[in-house]
Amino acid sequence: MNFRFVKMQGLGNDFVVIDGVRQSLALSSEQIRWLADRRLGIGCDQVLMAEPSARADADFRYRIWNADGSEVEHCGNGVRCLAQFLYNEGLIEKTPLTLHTQSGLTRVSRLANGEMQVDMGTPILAPHEIPFRANEQALSYPLVINDQTYPIAAVSMGNPHAVMRVESVATAAVTTLGPAIANHPDFPAQANAGFMEVVDRGHIRLRVFERGVGETPACGTGACAAVVAGVLNGWLESNVQVDLSGGSLVIHWQGDETSVWMTGPAQAVFEGRLAAGAS
């Protein structure tokens, strides 16, 4: 491997971001795992790449790989970082810009205060589209784990999420229930497991165990899914501050067939050139 990269972070969710527009490269799953390794490689939660888009309605293609080498559909903190990267690199100037992901098109606007506002699209609630195994759509589903039943909401924000309401995120069993939910057979494509504490109708605290990564300091799509679940269940208003261990996002959802909007920061940390590594 020989290419230039930029290390970026959004609320502590960190990324190796690669310019696949001016550089031509193809990465194997083994190489992705090496890049994400915090001892042997650069270290990150996900590897992101911007590539030319074959679609006339998109400015760039946006690709995401988890630390385990699996390519996934979407990453909310990642999309803000990728957009910031494109602006920093002078690859685009207009706002909003449109990115093409595995889950469809995503629009990102650069705000005057430097934060990024992302149109995350309409949430997917039909079980077979999430995908989630259920006979019919519901606000809450019983998930059986080790002979105990846990009520969860199932939402896709381009990637599958299970959202569980808890009394306190500080005492939530994220390290044990997180991987059990993420790998539950009712989620055939696995899931990101969110643990949501409702502070008031405009404020929640959230921890997320991400499939293929583990618990991360922040998860943008997880924040969106939690707010959608909260609005649908009548726990939250349409504009919500979501506190994660890495910082806060603002999520706005009016309900029905409207888009979920996410606003938050993105920051470049350092850049470098990789001239060796996993082959």
Secondary structure, 3 states (H helix, E strand, C coil): CCEEEEEEEECCEEEEEEECCCCCCCCCHHHHHHHHCCCCCCCCCEEEEEECCCCCCCCEEEEEEECCCCEECCCHHHHHHHHHHHHHCCCCCCCCEEEEECCEEEEEEECCCCCEEEECCCCECCHHHCCCCCCCCCCCEEEEECCEEEEEEEEECCCEEEEEECCCCCCCCHHHHHHHHHCCCCCCCCCEEEEEEEEECCEEEEEEEECCCEEECCCHHHHHHHHHHHHHCCCCCCEEEEEECCEEEEEECCCCCCCCEEEECCEEEEEEEECCCCC
